[in-house]
Amino acid sequence: MSALFAAERSTRRTDDLSARLTPCPAGEHEIAADRLTVSELVGYTVEATDGSVGRVDPVSEETAPEHVVVSTRDVLLSKNVLLPLAAVTGIDEEAQRLHVGHDTERIKGAPRFDRDMRVTDPGFRALIDEHYGLPGTA
């Protein structure tokens, strides 16, 4: 079973989700008693601060527990990017939306994620953390 990403099972948007996350072993996060797995987030629309940027890709199950893969969409091209769950500011289960505290350009401008890449590579993780302005997890 993949590590779990927990979220309050609520239909309201949570503006400060990260303040309610409690770190658990193996990168899990827990809020109250209800939990969402990364696989349950597959297909959710990813909402940046300035609009929709793409969807959570099924390959996310391979990158858990600290990241999801976002399939961005453009007119002609799309690409997959790695998004740290630490960047998630809210989850709307009813609308199946993952709210992120970055704009679309920041997310689309992230280094391309290739399925053959090793998410555990400390250099790649440091690059992702730096891109999103997060403290290093590598």
DRENDO-1510 file (C-alpha; in Angstrom, 1 decimal, always signed):
<recs>
REC; n; res; u; v; w
REC; 1; MET; +0.0; +0.0; +0.0 .
REC; 2; SER; +1.4; +3.4; -0.9 .
REC; 3; ALA; +2.1; +5.9; +1.8 .
REC; 4; LEU; -0.9; +8.0; +2.7 .
REC; 5; PHE; -1.7; +11.7; +2.2 .
REC; 6; ALA; -4.3; +12.7; +4.6 .
REC; 7; ALA; -6.9; +15.4; +4.2 .
REC; 8; GLU; -10.0; +16.4; +6.1 .
REC; 9; ARG; -12.9; +14.7; +4.3 .
REC; 10; SER; -14.8; +17.9; +3.6 .
REC; 11; THR; -16.3; +19.7; +0.7 .
REC; 12; ARG; -15.0; +23.1; +1.7 .
REC; 13; ARG; -11.7; +24.5; +0.5 .
REC; 14; THR; -9.0; +24.4; +3.1 .
REC; 15; ASP; -6.9; +27.6; +2.9 .
REC; 16; ASP; -4.3; +26.5; +5.3 .
REC; 17; LEU; -4.0; +22.7; +4.9 .
REC; 18; SER; -0.3; +22.7; +5.6 .
REC; 19; ALA; -0.9; +24.1; +9.1 .
REC; 20; ARG; -3.1; +21.2; +9.9 .
REC; 21; LEU; -0.7; +18.5; +8.6 .
REC; 22; THR; +1.0; +16.4; +11.2 .
REC; 23; PRO; +4.1; +14.6; +10.0 .
REC; 24; CYS; +4.0; +10.8; +10.5 .
REC; 25; PRO; +6.5; +8.1; +9.7 .
REC; 26; ALA; +7.6; +7.5; +6.1 .
REC; 27; GLY; +6.4; +10.9; +4.8 .
REC; 28; GLU; +2.8; +10.3; +5.7 .
REC; 29; HIS; +0.6; +13.2; +6.9 .
REC; 30; GLU; -2.4; +12.9; +9.1 .
REC; 31; ILE; -5.4; +15.2; +9.7 .
REC; 32; ALA; -8.0; +14.0; +12.1 .
REC; 33; ALA; -9.1; +10.4; +11.4 .
REC; 34; ASP; -9.8; +10.6; +7.7 .
REC; 35; ARG; -7.2; +10.0; +5.1 .
REC; 36; LEU; -6.7; +10.2; +1.3 .
REC; 37; THR; -4.2; +8.1; -0.5 .
REC; 38; VAL; -2.2; +9.5; -3.4 .
REC; 39; SER; -4.0; +7.0; -5.6 .
REC; 40; GLU; -7.3; +8.6; -4.6 .
REC; 41; LEU; -5.9; +12.0; -5.8 .
REC; 42; VAL; -5.3; +10.6; -9.3 .
REC; 43; GLY; -7.5; +12.5; -11.8 .
REC; 44; TYR; -8.0; +15.5; -9.5 .
REC; 45; THR; -7.7; +18.9; -11.2 .
REC; 46; VAL; -4.7; +20.9; -10.0 .
REC; 47; GLU; -5.7; +24.5; -9.4 .
REC; 48; ALA; -2.9; +27.0; -9.3 .
REC; 49; THR; -3.4; +30.5; -7.7 .
REC; 50; ASP; -4.4; +31.8; -11.2 .
REC; 51; GLY; -6.3; +28.9; -12.7 .
REC; 52; SER; -6.3; +25.3; -13.6 .
REC; 53; VAL; -2.9; +23.8; -14.6 .
REC; 54; GLY; -3.6; +20.1; -15.2 .
REC; 55; ARG; -4.5; +16.9; -13.5 .
REC; 56; VAL; -2.9; +14.5; -11.1 .
REC; 57; ASP; -1.4; +11.7; -13.3 .
REC; 58; PRO; -1.7; +8.0; -12.5 .
REC; 59; VAL; +2.1; +7.7; -12.4 .
REC; 60; SER; +1.8; +9.6; -9.1 .
REC; 61; GLU; +1.3; +6.3; -7.3 .
REC; 62; GLU; +5.0; +5.5; -8.1 .
REC; 63; THR; +6.2; +8.9; -6.7 .
REC; 64; ALA; +4.4; +8.8; -3.4 .
REC; 65; PRO; +4.5; +9.7; -0.5 .
REC; 66; GLU; +5.8; +13.2; -0.8 .
REC; 67; HIS; +5.0; +14.1; -4.4 .
REC; 68; VAL; +2.3; +13.8; -7.2 .
REC; 69; VAL; +2.9; +14.0; -10.9 .
REC; 70; VAL; +0.9; +16.7; -12.6 .
REC; 71; SER; +0.1; +16.4; -16.3 .
REC; 72; THR; +0.1; +20.0; -17.4 .
REC; 73; ARG; -1.8; +21.0; -20.5 .
REC; 74; ASP; -1.0; +23.6; -23.1 .
REC; 75; VAL; -2.4; +24.2; -26.5 .
REC; 76; LEU; +0.1; +22.0; -28.4 .
REC; 77; LEU; +2.2; +20.4; -25.7 .
REC; 78; SER; +1.8; +18.9; -22.3 .
REC; 79; LYS; +4.4; +17.7; -19.9 .
REC; 80; ASN; +4.5; +15.9; -16.6 .
REC; 81; VAL; +6.0; +17.7; -13.6 .
REC; 82; LEU; +6.6; +16.7; -10.1 .
REC; 83; LEU; +4.7; +18.6; -7.4 .
REC; 84; PRO; +5.6; +18.3; -3.7 .
REC; 85; LEU; +2.5; +17.7; -1.5 .
REC; 86; ALA; +4.0; +20.4; +0.7 .
REC; 87; ALA; +2.9; +22.9; -2.0 .
REC; 88; VAL; -0.8; +21.8; -1.6 .
REC; 89; THR; -2.9; +24.4; +0.2 .
REC; 90; GLY; -6.3; +22.7; +0.0 .
REC; 91; ILE; -8.3; +19.8; -1.3 .
REC; 92; ASP; -11.9; +20.0; -2.5 .
REC; 93; GLU; -13.1; +16.4; -2.6 .
REC; 94; GLU; -16.5; +17.2; -4.0 .
REC; 95; ALA; -15.1; +19.1; -7.0 .
REC; 96; GLN; -12.0; +16.8; -7.1 .
REC; 97; ARG; -9.6; +19.7; -7.0 .
REC; 98; LEU; -6.1; +20.0; -5.5 .
REC; 99; HIS; -5.3; +23.7; -4.7 .
REC; 100; VAL; -1.7; +24.7; -4.9 .
REC; 101; GLY; -0.1; +27.9; -3.6 .
REC; 102; HIS; +1.8; +28.7; -6.8 .
REC; 103; ASP; +0.8; +30.2; -10.1 .
REC; 104; THR; +0.5; +28.2; -13.4 .
REC; 105; GLU; +3.8; +29.4; -14.7 .
REC; 106; ARG; +5.7; +28.2; -11.7 .
REC; 107; ILE; +4.1; +24.7; -12.0 .
REC; 108; LYS; +4.5; +24.5; -15.8 .
REC; 109; GLY; +8.1; +25.8; -15.5 .
REC; 110; ALA; +9.1; +22.9; -13.1 .
REC; 111; PRO; +11.7; +20.5; -14.4 .
REC; 112; ARG; +10.1; +17.8; -16.7 .
REC; 113; PHE; +9.3; +14.6; -14.9 .
REC; 114; ASP; +10.1; +11.4; -16.9 .
REC; 115; ARG; +8.8; +8.1; -15.6 .
REC; 116; ASP; +12.3; +6.6; -15.9 .
REC; 117; MET; +13.7; +9.2; -13.4 .
REC; 118; ARG; +14.4; +8.2; -9.9 .
REC; 119; VAL; +12.4; +10.4; -7.6 .
REC; 120; THR; +14.6; +9.3; -4.8 .
REC; 121; ASP; +17.6; +10.9; -6.4 .
REC; 122; PRO; +18.7; +13.6; -3.9 .
REC; 123; GLY; +19.9; +15.9; -6.7 .
REC; 124; PHE; +16.5; +15.8; -8.5 .
REC; 125; ARG; +14.6; +16.3; -5.3 .
REC; 126; ALA; +16.7; +19.2; -4.3 .
REC; 127; LEU; +16.1; +20.8; -7.7 .
REC; 128; ILE; +12.3; +20.4; -7.3 .
REC; 129; ASP; +12.4; +21.7; -3.7 .
REC; 130; GLU; +14.4; +24.7; -4.9 .
REC; 131; HIS; +12.0; +25.3; -7.8 .
REC; 132; TYR; +9.1; +25.6; -5.4 .
REC; 133; GLY; +11.0; +27.5; -2.7 .
REC; 134; LEU; +10.7; +24.7; -0.2 .
REC; 135; PRO; +13.2; +23.6; +2.4 .
REC; 136; GLY; +15.3; +20.7; +1.1 .
REC; 137; THR; +14.0; +17.2; +1.7 .
REC; 138; ALA; +16.7; +15.4; -0.1 .
</recs>
